Amino acid sequence: LKTNKVCPAKDDLKELAKELSLQVAGANPSYVDRTAIPNDVIEKEKDIVKKQMEGQKKPPEVLEKIATGKLKQFYEMNCLIDQPHVRDASGKTKVQNLVEAVSKKNDVTIDVVRFERFRIGGS
């Protein structure tokens, strides 16, 4: 986590860091946010969607719009900030909402800049 100034409530930052850790462990995101995804990965995802839609005889520009729309699901699965919070069964609260709430409460700007996930055992 990176802040623009010292956060007055360090306990809030610790709690946010804990929630983000649980999110990373539970949801296994690949990227922090959309800007971290390489263009070739996005293009590959778009191509997959386009191939799935080929039989529908839609114009290429329509297929492009559909593919872009389907990327939202990809982002929700792979981008930490876009993921539904693991503790919210309704799926309405995104990780971004948690970060924004702590930012607003403490009048600081909080950015999630990176994470690392360690896995022990298994394949």
N, C-alpha and C positions, 0 to 999 in steps of 0.2 A: 504494500500500500504506500502511496505517495500523497502527501498533503501539501497545500500551498503555504501553510503556516502551522504553528504548534497547535494541536488540538487540545482544547481545555479539558475535555473529558477523556482521558486515556483509557478508561474502562470501556467506553463506547467503541474505541478503536480495537481494543483487545477482543471484545465480543464480535465485532464485525469480522476480524481476522479469523476467529474461531468458526463463524458461520461460513466464511469463504472456504476454509479448510474442509469442513464437512461437505460442502458443495463439490469441491474438487475430488474428494475421496468417493463420494456417492454417485456423482453424475459423470465423472471422467471426461471433462471437456478437453479439447485439443488445443484451443486457442483462447486468449484472454477476450478478444473482441473481433469484430468483423475486419478491422484494419490489419490484423495480424495474419489473416488467411492469404496465402500466396495466390496470385491471379490464376495460375494454372490449375489449382484445386477448384476454384470457383468455376472456371470454364469446363472442367471435367464434370462437375455436378450438373451444370447447365446442359451439357451434351447428353448426359444420362437421361435427363427429363425429356429432352427433345426426341431422343430415340424412342422413349416410351410413348410419345405423342404422335409419332410418324404416321400411323395408320388413320389418323383423324382428319387428314386432308385440310389442315389449317394453313393459312399463309405463314411464312417464316417469321414475320414481325409479331404475329400472335403467339407463335411458339416461344419466341424470345421473352415475351411478357409473362407467359405462363411459367417458363423456366425461372425467371427472376422471382416470381411470386413463390414458387416452390422452394427457393433458396431460404426462405424464412424458416422452414422446418429444419433445414440443414444447420442454420445459425443457432437455432434453439437447442439442437443436439450437441453442437461442437464449440460454441462460444460461451465461455463462462458468464459473461455479462448478460447474454440473451436467454440464458437457461431459466426455466421456472425453478424457484427455490425449492430444495428438497424437503423442507419442513412444511411447505404449503401444499396440502393435499388437493386443493382446488386448482393449483397450477396458475393462478392469477398473479401471484407475486413473483416478479423476476428478480434476479440477483442485482440488476441495475437499481431496482427500487430500494433494496436494502442499503446500497451504497449511498444513494441520493438522500435517504432518510437520515442517515448518520451525518452526512455532509450538512444538510439543512439544520439539523438539531444543534450542531456545534459551530455553525457558520464557518466552515472550512470546505475547500475543494478536495475531494478524495478521488484519486485515480488508482485503479488496479493496473499495475504495470507488468506484472508477471506472476507466474506460479510454477511450482514444480511438484510433480506427483511421484512419490516413491511407492513401489510395489514390492512386497516380499513374497517369494514363493509363487506357485502357480505358473500358468503359461501366458 
